[in-house]
Structure formats: C-alpha cells, structure tokens
Amino acid sequence: MDELNRLVILGSGPAGLTAALYSARANLSPLLIEGLTPGGQLTITTEVENYPGFEHGIQGPEMMEVFRRQAARFGTRFMAGSVTAANLLVWPFELTVEDQIVRCEALIISTGASAKLLGLESEQRMMGYGVSACATCDGAFFKDKEVVVVGGGDTAMEEALFLTRFCRRVTIVHRRNQLRASKIMQDRAFKNPKIGFIWDSVVEEIFGEPRSGVSGVRLRNVLTGAVSHFRTDGVFMAIGHQPNTAIFANQLEMDELGYIKVRPGSTRTNIDGVFAAGDVADRVYRQAVTAAGTGCMAAIDAERWLEARQH
C-alpha cells in the first residue's frame, strides 16, 4: 500500500460504495477502506423497503453486498481495517490503517454515524428484530402495534410522532421528569392522543427472541429503584447519533455535535481535496438514499478537483 493513491474512500456504507462506483467508472481506481463495520449501519437493519429499485424490499446486508459487487466490477480496490489516525495537514494526505500508512491525493470521508445505544446485551441481540434506532426506516413494520421510544430530546419526539402514523400506542420512556426537546416538539407530543409517557425511568432489559420479536421491557424507576415489566411490541432508541469523526478533530471543521461541515451545495470540506458524504455530514435525513446521493456528489467533486490539479 506504499504507492500514492489518487483517491481513497473511508467507509463502506451507501455513501462510500456509491462514491466508489462513480469514481471507479471515472477511472480513478479508488481504494476503499472498509472500516469497523463493513456495510455500515444497514448491516444491522433486517428489511429495507424504502430504497428505490427494490420494490419487494431487500435485507440490509444483502443490499450492501449488491452495492459492493457493483463498485468492485468497475475496479474499486478494497482494504479491510479502519483508519486509526489521519494527517490532513500534509499533502498527499496520510492515513494510518492498523500499522500501515496509506497516502492519497484526494480523500472522501464517509465514515457514517453510530446510533447511541443503551449498551444492553438484549438490545444487541434484538437489533433488527423489534429493536431499532430509526423510526423512518422501520416504523411501517409496526402497524397497529404498541411500541416504546427511549429518549427525551427532539429526536425522540420526532420518532414518536412519526410512529403514531402506524402504531396503536407509543410510550416514551425518559430518565428525567421533563423533556429536553424544544417547546414546539414537546407540545406536539403532549397533544397527541396516541403518545404516553413513563417518567424517571430507564430500560434495563428487553424481552423477546429474534424468531418472535420483542415482547416487553424491564423498567427501573431511577428515584425509587422500583422495577416493573412493561409489555411492548418494539423498542426504538432515540438518544441521538454520534458521527464517526473523532480522528479528524482539530483538522476538519465540524459542528457542535461533531458532524463535518461542507460547503453549501457541495461535499467540499475546509481542507482542499477532502470531501465528506453520508451521515458523517448529515444530521437531518440519515437515510440510505440520501447517503448514496451525497456519495455520488463527492465522487464527482473529487474527480473535478483532481482533474483541475493536473492542468
């Protein structure tokens, strides 16, 4: 890997693989470094029904495999592992992957964001089988069912309100006795007859089996310590997302949450030759289709930037 790469892409979710597809077809022979979770967040999703072109839905991991084969077909090179350090203040840029240095002229960062989770074993086991971190992705699977939303900020209110379109009942479980959400979002949630609240409580355990789905949760009241069981068909984690940008701190401009800032209408960052695509720069939409769209944009931006440097 000692040679100089024209383009390196970090991350193998929809943004990274779409960027790879476009840049490979432009004969840039991109090197894609797959990261800790090859395939990204979609690999923990079971059924994807809202990606155009798959009218009958497709399993998340299978869809990412299709993306990967398509990118490989045009000459994308793949490297396992994740970047542990990055020096974007030198050019060519230098990336440390395990114990190797990878150098490149242009860089597309599509390292994604990770949903913040509670860290329960049962949460991991049931992820995609009744536990979800994305209401817009999975809400339609819970038609006429009762679900729990964990969280108290704007994300939790948005998820809960969205879920009322499908669900019979949505119960918000929050560890405090008041919400952190903005006043307007609180008002909407309080006014919605399908939404209920359990205050001062945390989820300690999620009951169920992957075969049959979620059957309930064990709650603990943080003030009294009292433990109770609550019946539910699904659990939505809405305690926020964390963009995977720590290794770029003090080099790339980011917002207060750590999302990479890009110039309006482009994928360009504050460093010339470095581009950002997908959830790493998107705190609003966070969908596979929007990630793929910005992956395409990043590839075109990078291709034009490399082309301009040659003249």
ABEGO torsion letter per residue (X at the ends): XABBBABBBBEABAAAAAAAAAAAAAGAGBBBBAEABBGEAAAABABBAABBGBAAEBBAAAAAAAAAAAAAAAGBBBBBEBBABBBAABOBBBBBBEABBBBBABBBBBAEBBBBBAGBAAAAAABGAGBBABAAAAAAAABGBBBBBBEABAAAAAAAAAAAAABABBBBBBABABBABBAAAAAAAAABAABBBBBGBBBABBBEBAAAEBAEBBBBBAAAGBBBBBBBABBBBBAEBBBBAAAABGABBBBAAGBBBBBBGBABBABBGBBBBEAAABAAAGBAAAAAAAAAAAAAAAAAAAAAAAX
